Amino acid sequence: MNKNKEQLLNKRYKAEQRFRLYGLSAIFMALLFLTIFIFKIFSTGYSAFQKTWLIVPVTFDAELMMLDQNPSKEDLQDADYYDIALKSMADLDPNANEDQENELKRMVSYFFEKEIKNKLLNDPNLIGKTKEVYLTASDDLDQVFKGNYPRDLPEDQRRVSDYQLKIFDQLVANGKVESKFNISFFTNADSREAELAGIASSFMGSIFSILVCLMIAFPVAVLAAIYLEEFAPKNRFTDFIEVNINNLAAVPSIVFGLLGLGVLLAIFHLPRSTPLVGGITLSLMTLPTIIIAARASLKAVPPSIREAALAIGASRMQTTMHHTVPLSMPGTLSGTIIGLAQALGETAPLILIGMVAFVNTIPGSPMDPAASLPVQIYIWAESAERGFVEKVSACIMVLLGFLIIMNLFAQIIRHKFEKKWS
Amino acid sequence: MIKIKAKDVDVFYGKKQALFNITLDIEENQVTALIGPSGCGKSTFLRCLNRMNDVIDICSVKGEILINDFNINDKSCDVVRLREKIGMVFQKPNPFPKTLYENVSYGPTIHGMAQSKQEMDEIVETSLKKAALWEEVKDRLHEPGTGLSGGQQQRLCIARAISVRPEVILMDEPCSALDPIATAQIEELIDELKKEHTIIIVTHSMAQAARVSQNTGFFHLGQLIEHGSTDKIFKNPDNKKTQDYITGRFG
């Protein structure tokens, strides 16, 4: 008898130990995956925050630029920079033939003419002089400099020719190649050229979409939650609504995208590809999430508080607005932020309403065409150029950073403003 | 003087009847205790008196309850006005998670009882004084009410209830969550409050009923078995069941 009891006890201890082990290994697995994921993203993406520049001497030849003796500001604006830009690249190799000159030109971004122009506009005294100018290296050379380029492939399988590599190596040896923080990644809109592509358009697009989403979803969801939780009679009809709200939360986001396409664009003719439409579509998706969070936090307010207010003669409305709703706000707000964070990472519905279009301008309002961060990731991940690989990871890093900040904010709100009940 | 007259009050929770034919008169400026075993309907009856049962969807009340000869179950009765006149203190102290001052001033604010900050200060002070809490908290009126001890919280709830100068105060087992010292303080307070208010208290403690009340009603299984002066109920009850309950044979 006694022995039997001891065996049972041992069994129980063992079972508990096993259970702990399962738990620990589950946590370990989760952390492992997370670490691998983050490590992969960071190791691929960090180089996108650096940009490679070629330092090229440019001779600001007034004749080649078609400038008169004392040019005005407007003259400088309208001057022809293409020839001096071409010449300065060709001068990198005095013995170059015509084909090679073309190759030399392709070592920098097509933006090089503008970069030279800006240099002169900043300092008009440079006319007639020779000055070293920083020119954005082409995306392939950028990758070469970062060590990401397979130089040992046969030449016909590379976009960078042996000749370009030779000149580039000379420049590197002479210290004429420099790597600097990639500001344009944050200030430029999307571009077909990897070295010029930035996230400004998609970042602003995401911000506008989220704002539109917040302004629609939050008030509607909170009012719905308050009505359902505090005022609605409990009957079949409200049960039906409740079930459907829960169903709505489980609807795949692409369905909302179709709804946005079919209703907002086709019937209401709202401007396509804009954060306005994106935000409205996302708000449909966020709505059930916020309603559920708000109802849960309204439910969490102890009934004794409602009774206390009612018993002193507060009306139902006063009880709700003075006590229940303020007390439920921390939970509602953190639920809202989590809902918005979900919306921020949403891609499918935005693709359907056209926010996947190539947008090379930065939107100034929710009515302007824009991309959004997750869609930008999708667009870049589709691109063939090697230069976009690191951009994808960098964009993911920005999005993740955004999400972490939002979730952190939700946590802070919850901890700081949550009341402790007696 | 009779303050409240209940006539043939029936209460149903859905199909289940919780109170049967309760007829009871409550004397003004006295303490009436409602006693009985758990689930006998005494709290339900108490909540009929300020229509707190309205909050429960499935609950329906039949019969007449006259307060100052006005039937509060009548359609024309405004619950907000009614609850202004009939305050309530609950079993578990339930101060708002706000400051002490806000707890007491909330009622007067929503009923527009103070014209100025000064008047409000006065109301808060007198209410807290009447609830015998003023001396303990006068230096921390702007600290959260939930930071007080259990007994203090309950007195804060009493202060909150009397801040709107109700004619009747309903108390639903106000001491069941308190220690003996806090209980003694509350009982002393009840004795003081009955000078200005009519008090109805539900209690599980027969000793408490005997100590604080002048009248007692004994409930059992939804029926009012017997009521009368506390002296009589405790010393010489008419009904056998009352006798058994008082002497602790069941309950």
Interface residues (C-beta under 8 A of the other chain):
Chain A: P233 K234 P302 S304 I305 R306 E307 A308 A309 L310 A311 I312 G313 A314 S315 Q318 H322 H323 L327 K419 K420 W421 S422
Chain B: N50 M52 V55 D57 V80 R81 L82 R83 E84 G87 M88 F90 K92 P93 N94 P95 F96 P97 Y106 G107 I110 H111 T146 Q153 C157 R160 A161 S163 V164
